[in-house]
């Protein structure tokens, strides 16, 4: 797993062996079981997460119902908003699958950045990328229908369709699980129809 992390970091900065050893000495790697809640509503936290393997999600509970806001899979980072605002979290974060995460906190990052300033550059680049992605995702979500959202997901993150329970996926798309079932059936039917149409066209 350490090589996976170093390969990811190498996209942004070049690490010396000393720098790699410092990172390894920080006890960053954590194996976490499916269903584990990493952060609860009302908790304060300093911890940021990076997914090496598995899937975690953020959600809040409204009128007793879970409302999923995001899924994070391999090579994706999550710094909960409460870490930056230093206020109690409004969200929950939990593991959808057995996961291997790197878990860091602000104190650890200050220590590493003071020894190796290049890490600060990488963290800034990662933060900017993450903010831009969240902005695009949010804009797409606000301006699209549930069907478009599902098709976007199929196009951009098809693995999620298989990996995530249907009720969580429906919540993420902003619809009920029954509506998602109907939506999937409708899209499958459309695909079959267009396939049949193509076959007829080819014969003609």
C-alpha positions as CSV (number, residue, x, y, z in Angstrom):
1,X,0.0,0.0,0.0
2,X,2.9,2.4,0.7
3,X,3.9,2.2,-3.0
4,X,0.4,3.1,-4.0
5,X,0.6,6.2,-1.9
6,X,4.1,7.1,-3.1
7,X,3.0,6.6,-6.8
8,X,0.2,9.1,-6.1
9,X,2.4,11.6,-4.5
10,X,4.9,11.4,-7.3
11,X,2.3,13.0,-9.6
12,X,2.8,16.2,-7.7
13,X,6.3,16.2,-6.1
14,X,9.4,14.0,-6.1
15,X,10.3,12.3,-2.8
16,X,13.7,11.4,-1.6
17,X,14.2,8.1,0.4
18,X,14.5,10.2,3.6
19,X,11.1,11.9,2.9
20,X,9.5,8.5,2.3
21,X,10.9,7.2,5.6
22,X,9.5,10.2,7.5
23,X,6.1,9.6,6.0
24,X,6.2,5.9,6.9
25,X,7.2,6.8,10.5
26,X,4.0,8.7,11.0
27,X,1.8,5.6,11.3
28,X,-0.5,6.9,8.5
29,X,-2.0,3.6,7.4
30,X,-5.2,2.3,8.9
31,X,-7.3,-0.7,8.0
32,X,-10.9,0.0,8.7
33,X,-13.8,-2.4,8.6
34,X,-17.0,-1.9,6.6
35,X,-19.6,0.0,8.6
36,X,-17.1,1.8,10.8
37,X,-18.2,5.3,11.5
38,X,-15.1,7.6,11.3
39,X,-16.9,10.8,12.2
40,X,-20.3,11.5,13.8
41,X,-22.5,14.5,13.7
42,X,-21.6,16.9,16.5
43,X,-18.0,15.6,16.9
44,X,-15.0,17.8,16.4
45,X,-12.1,16.4,14.4
46,X,-8.7,17.2,13.1
47,X,-8.4,14.2,10.8
48,X,-8.2,14.1,7.0
49,X,-8.6,10.9,5.0
50,X,-7.0,9.5,1.8
51,X,-8.5,6.3,0.4
52,X,-5.9,3.8,-0.7
53,X,-8.4,1.0,-1.0
54,X,-12.1,0.8,-0.4
55,X,-14.9,3.3,-0.3
56,X,-16.1,5.8,2.3
57,X,-19.1,8.2,2.2
58,X,-20.3,11.4,3.9
59,X,-23.9,11.8,4.8
60,X,-26.2,13.7,7.2
61,X,-29.4,12.5,8.9
62,X,-32.5,14.5,8.2
63,X,-35.8,13.5,9.9
64,X,-34.4,10.1,10.6
65,X,-33.2,9.5,7.0
66,X,-29.7,9.3,5.8
67,X,-28.8,11.8,3.0
68,X,-25.6,10.8,1.2
69,X,-23.6,13.7,0.0
70,X,-20.5,12.0,-1.5
71,X,-18.6,8.8,-2.0
72,X,-14.8,8.6,-1.9
73,X,-12.9,5.7,-3.5
74,X,-9.3,4.8,-4.4
75,X,-6.9,7.8,-4.7
76,X,-9.5,10.4,-3.4
77,X,-9.0,12.6,-0.4
78,X,-11.5,13.9,2.1
79,X,-10.9,16.7,4.6
80,X,-14.2,17.2,6.5
81,X,-15.4,20.8,6.5
82,X,-15.4,20.8,10.4
83,X,-11.6,20.3,10.3
84,X,-11.2,23.6,8.5
85,X,-13.9,25.5,10.4
86,X,-12.9,23.9,13.8
87,X,-16.6,23.5,14.6
88,X,-18.6,20.3,15.4
89,X,-19.3,18.2,12.3
90,X,-22.7,18.4,10.6
91,X,-22.0,15.2,8.8
92,X,-21.2,11.5,9.4
93,X,-18.4,9.7,7.6
94,X,-18.4,5.9,7.4
95,X,-16.9,3.0,5.5
96,X,-19.0,1.5,2.7
97,X,-16.4,-1.3,2.3
98,X,-13.5,-2.7,4.2
99,X,-11.0,0.1,3.5
100,X,-7.3,1.0,3.8
101,X,-6.9,4.7,4.6
102,X,-4.2,7.1,5.4
103,X,-5.3,9.3,8.3
104,X,-3.5,12.5,9.0
105,X,-4.2,15.5,11.2
106,X,-3.3,19.2,11.2
107,X,-0.5,18.8,13.8
108,X,1.1,16.0,11.7
109,X,0.9,18.1,8.6
110,X,2.5,21.1,10.3
111,X,5.4,18.8,11.4
112,X,5.9,17.4,7.9
113,X,5.6,20.7,6.2
114,X,8.1,22.3,8.5
115,X,10.6,19.6,7.7
116,X,9.8,19.3,4.0
117,X,8.2,22.5,2.5
118,X,7.4,20.7,-0.8
119,X,4.6,18.8,1.0
120,X,2.8,22.1,1.6
121,X,2.9,22.7,-2.2
122,X,1.4,19.3,-2.8
123,X,-1.3,19.8,-0.1
124,X,-2.2,23.2,-1.7
125,X,-2.4,21.7,-5.2
126,X,-4.6,18.8,-3.9
127,X,-6.9,21.2,-2.0
128,X,-7.3,23.3,-5.2
129,X,-8.1,20.3,-7.3
130,X,-10.6,19.0,-4.7
131,X,-12.4,22.4,-4.5
132,X,-12.6,22.6,-8.3
133,X,-14.0,19.1,-8.5
134,X,-16.6,19.7,-5.8
135,X,-17.7,22.9,-7.5
136,X,-18.2,21.1,-10.8
137,X,-20.0,18.2,-9.2
138,X,-22.3,20.6,-7.3
139,X,-23.1,22.6,-10.4
140,X,-23.8,19.5,-12.4
141,X,-26.0,18.1,-9.6
142,X,-28.1,21.3,-9.3
143,X,-28.7,21.6,-13.0
144,X,-29.5,18.0,-13.9
145,X,-32.5,15.6,-13.6
146,X,-32.2,12.3,-11.6
147,X,-31.8,10.5,-14.9
148,X,-29.0,12.7,-16.0
149,X,-27.3,12.4,-12.6
150,X,-27.5,8.6,-12.9
151,X,-26.1,8.6,-16.5
152,X,-23.3,11.0,-15.3
153,X,-22.5,8.5,-12.6
154,X,-22.5,5.6,-15.1
155,X,-20.1,7.6,-17.4
156,X,-17.7,8.9,-14.7
157,X,-17.8,6.4,-11.9
158,X,-19.4,3.1,-13.1
159,X,-17.7,1.1,-10.3
160,X,-19.9,2.9,-7.8
161,X,-23.1,1.3,-9.3
162,X,-21.8,-2.1,-8.3
163,X,-20.0,-1.2,-5.0
164,X,-22.6,0.9,-3.2
165,X,-25.9,-0.3,-1.7
166,X,-28.9,0.8,-3.8
167,X,-30.5,2.9,-1.0
168,X,-27.2,4.9,-0.5
169,X,-26.9,5.4,-4.2
170,X,-30.5,6.6,-4.5
171,X,-30.0,9.0,-1.5
172,X,-26.9,10.4,-3.3
173,X,-28.9,11.0,-6.5
174,X,-31.7,12.7,-4.5
175,X,-34.4,10.0,-5.2
176,X,-36.1,7.1,-3.4
177,X,-34.7,3.5,-3.9
178,X,-38.0,2.6,-5.8
179,X,-37.4,5.5,-8.2
180,X,-33.9,4.3,-8.8
181,X,-35.1,0.8,-9.6
182,X,-37.6,2.2,-12.2
183,X,-34.9,4.6,-13.6
184,X,-32.5,1.7,-14.1
185,X,-35.1,-0.4,-15.7
186,X,-36.1,2.4,-18.1
187,X,-32.4,3.0,-19.1
188,X,-31.9,-0.7,-19.7
189,X,-35.0,-0.8,-21.8
190,X,-33.8,2.2,-23.8
191,X,-30.4,0.5,-24.4
192,X,-32.2,-2.6,-25.6
193,X,-34.4,-0.6,-27.9
194,X,-31.5,1.4,-29.4
195,X,-29.6,-1.9,-29.8
196,X,-32.4,-3.4,-31.7
197,X,-32.8,-0.3,-33.8
198,X,-29.1,-0.4,-34.7
199,X,-29.4,-4.1,-35.7
200,X,-32.3,-3.3,-38.0
201,X,-30.4,-0.3,-39.5
202,X,-27.4,-2.5,-40.2
203,X,-29.5,-5.1,-41.9
204,X,-31.1,-2.4,-44.1
